[in-house]
Amino acid sequence: MANLVFGVGIGVFILALVWVLALIVCITFSRSPTKIASLGPLSILVAVLVSVILIVIPREVKEKSPEEESVVYDYSIVYRSSLIAVMALFVVIGLVLYLVSHAMEPVLAKPLRKFVR
């Protein structure tokens, strides 16, 4: 109960901060004539993703029975698995970018002789 601010937990303030930052980015870049205008909706999607992750993370039960106190759960496998999934996603993105920018670069023919006029 020591982590309460104005009667609510710190998670509410984290969610509010995330959404305020997302709305500021969305409003700031909404009138831009360049491609940076797509950063606004992207920030909203990131805020939704962060909100879902923070809501899904299991919370600690306030009162535990003696039987439940003796059982130890290892939640680190969830975080490790999600970290591996994110790393695998970025490896795939990196490989695709490598293929597009380096491996599939066209090789143009060069003339055998240069004619001087």
C-alpha positions as a printed Julia matrix, in Angstrom:
117×3 Matrix{Float64}:
  0.0     0.0     0.0
  3.04    2.27    0.09
  2.91    2.87   -3.66
 -0.33    4.87   -3.6
 -0.51    8.49   -4.77
 -3.82   10.28   -4.1
 -5.43    6.9    -3.42
 -4.55    5.31   -6.78
 -1.59    3.23   -7.87
  1.38    4.39   -9.88
  0.15    2.44  -12.92
 -2.67    4.92  -13.49
 -0.14    7.74  -13.66
  2.06    5.77  -16.07
 -0.92    5.15  -18.36
 -1.91    8.82  -18.18
  1.64    9.9   -19.05
  1.78    7.52  -22.02
 -1.55    8.76  -23.38
 -0.72   12.43  -22.85
  2.57   12.0   -24.72
  0.81   10.11  -27.53
 -1.83   12.82  -27.89
  0.8    15.58  -27.88
  2.74   13.82  -30.64
 -0.47   13.22  -32.6
 -1.58   16.85  -32.38
  1.91   18.22  -33.04
  2.51   16.27  -36.25
 -1.07   16.21  -37.57
 -0.69   19.31  -39.8
  2.72   18.44  -41.2
  2.79   18.26  -45.01
  5.56   15.66  -45.0
  5.51   11.95  -44.21
  6.13   12.69  -40.53
  2.37   13.26  -40.23
  1.95    9.48  -40.05
  3.83    9.57  -36.73
  0.65   10.78  -34.99
 -1.5     7.68  -35.59
  1.57    5.54  -34.99
  2.0     7.11  -31.55
 -1.64    6.28  -30.74
 -1.05    2.66  -31.77
  2.05    2.51  -29.57
  0.03    3.95  -26.67
 -2.64    1.29  -27.18
  0.03   -1.42  -27.25
  1.69   -0.13  -24.07
 -1.71    0.16  -22.36
 -2.63   -3.42  -23.25
  0.74   -4.7   -22.03
  0.44   -2.8   -18.74
 -3.12   -4.02  -18.2
 -2.25   -7.66  -18.97
  0.78   -7.82  -16.64
 -0.36   -9.8   -13.59
 -0.84   -7.83  -10.4
 -0.04   -9.0    -6.92
 -2.97  -10.19   -4.81
 -3.42   -8.15   -1.61
 -4.28  -11.04    0.7
 -2.73  -14.46    0.24
 -3.71  -17.67    1.92
 -0.95  -19.76    3.56
 -1.23  -22.37    0.78
 -0.71  -19.74   -1.89
  2.31  -18.27   -0.11
  4.17  -21.57   -0.32
  3.64  -21.85   -4.11
  6.24  -20.01   -6.17
  5.39  -18.95   -9.71
  8.03  -18.03  -12.23
  6.64  -15.18  -14.35
 10.02  -14.41  -15.88
  9.36  -16.93  -18.66
  6.63  -14.66  -19.99
  8.97  -11.68  -20.16
 11.81  -13.74  -21.62
  9.54  -15.23  -24.27
  8.2   -11.82  -25.26
 11.76  -10.45  -25.41
 12.79  -13.33  -27.69
  9.73  -12.72  -29.88
 10.54   -9.02  -30.23
 14.19   -9.79  -30.99
 13.15  -12.35  -33.63
 10.83   -9.77  -35.19
 13.67   -7.25  -35.45
 15.99   -9.9   -36.91
 13.42  -10.6   -39.62
 12.97   -6.87  -40.28
 16.76   -6.45  -40.47
 17.09   -9.34  -42.92
 14.36   -7.93  -45.14
 15.98   -4.49  -45.12
 19.35   -6.06  -45.9
 17.89   -7.97  -48.84
 16.13   -4.91  -50.21
 19.03   -2.49  -49.87
 22.13   -4.63  -50.47
 21.49   -8.11  -51.83
 18.9    -7.13  -54.46
 20.69   -4.03  -55.67
 20.8    -4.03  -59.46
 24.19   -4.41  -61.14
 24.29   -2.33  -64.28
 26.42   -3.27  -67.26
 29.53   -1.2   -67.89
 30.81   -0.52  -71.38
 33.84   -2.55  -72.49
 35.52    0.39  -74.2
 35.19    4.07  -73.71
 35.02    5.97  -76.93
 36.66    9.36  -76.9
 35.09   11.83  -79.27
